[in-house]
Amino acid sequence: MTMIHAGFKELKNAFFVHSEANIDEDSISYYLLLFYAVESGLKSIYLRWNKFFNTKKIVDEKLSNSHNLSDWVKELKLPASVSRTCPQLKLRRDNTSWDIDQAHQAWRYGIEICSTDQEKLVEWLKNIEQWIKENLER
C-alpha cells in the first residue's frame, strides 16, 4: 500500500487540530480523533528529534506504517509516569483481546470496546497527549 508522507509541520498542525476539536469527550468520535492526534504528535516529535523533513525518512519498518502507539512511545522513550503500561482492549461483542494499534479501527467502525478497557485506553491517550503538548512548541 502506498503511503502519503507527511512533514513535521503537517503532523504538528494535525495534532493540534485533532486535539482541540470541539467534540463531546464521551463519544467514539472524540476517542478516534484523540488517537489520531496522539499518533500525529508522536510522529511530529520523532521527525523533529531526528531532524527528518517528512515521514518518508523513517526507515524502521516497525514505525514507518505503524498505528502502534506503544511502539512510538517506546521509540521516543516517554517517561514511565506518562506512558505507564500500554493498555490492551477487549471488544464487547466477543471479548477478544487486541493491541492498541487496533483501537482506531474499533472506534472508526463503531465496534464497542469493553468500558473498563476503553476508560484505561482514553486515560493513557490523554496522558500522552498532555506530554506532547508540553514537548511540541506551537
Secondary structure, DSSP 4 states (H G I P E B T S, - for coil): ------BHHHHHHHHHHHHT----TTSHHHHHHHHHHHHHHHHHHHHHHHT-SBGGG---HHHHT---HHHHHHHHT--HHHH-SPPPEEBTTT--EE-GGGHHHHHHTTPPBPHHHHHHHHHHHHHHHHHHHHHS--
